[in-house]
Amino acid sequence: MAKQPTGKPGEWFWCLKHAAVEEGPECPARNRLGPYPTAEAASHALERAAERNEEWDNDPRWQ
């Protein structure tokens, strides 16, 4: 039996597999970033991830 995706309507995700915003439990969690409160926020998931990576890469506590 296949594992059911987790999430619920009203939660927005960026699907890495489809490179698209999806609402609720469309794809498995391993393929998604989120949840985000809006579709607009989910559409910027990759940008936000890049910003966070940059912050962490330059965090003096980890150097």
C-alpha positions in Angstrom: 0.0 0.0 0.0 1.4 3.4 -1.0 2.1 5.9 1.7 -0.4 8.8 1.6 1.0 12.4 1.2 0.6 14.6 4.2 -0.9 18.0 4.1 -4.3 19.6 4.0 -6.3 22.0 1.8 -5.3 25.5 2.5 -1.6 24.6 2.9 0.6 25.5 -0.1 3.8 23.7 -1.2 6.4 24.1 -3.8 6.7 20.7 -5.6 10.3 20.0 -6.6 9.2 17.2 -9.0 6.7 19.3 -11.0 8.4 22.7 -10.4 5.0 24.1 -9.4 2.9 25.4 -6.5 0.4 22.8 -5.2 -2.3 23.0 -2.6 -2.7 20.3 0.0 -1.4 16.7 -0.2 -0.7 16.3 -3.9 2.9 14.9 -3.9 4.9 13.0 -1.3 6.7 15.2 1.3 10.1 14.3 0.0 9.2 16.2 -3.2 7.9 19.4 -1.5 9.0 22.5 0.3 6.5 24.0 2.7 3.8 24.3 3.9 3.4 28.0 3.2 0.4 30.1 4.1 -0.3 31.3 0.5 0.3 30.2 -3.0 2.3 33.4 -3.5 4.6 32.5 -0.6 5.0 28.9 -2.0 6.0 30.3 -5.4 9.0 31.9 -3.8 10.1 28.8 -1.9 13.3 28.3 -3.9 14.4 31.9 -3.5 13.8 31.7 0.2 15.7 28.4 0.5 18.7 30.1 -1.4 18.5 33.1 1.0 18.6 30.8 4.0 21.5 28.8 2.6 23.4 32.0 2.1 22.7 33.1 5.6 23.8 29.8 7.1 26.9 29.6 4.9 28.0 33.0 6.2 26.9 32.5 9.9 30.1 33.2 12.0 28.9 30.6 14.6 29.6 27.8 12.0 33.0 29.1 10.7 
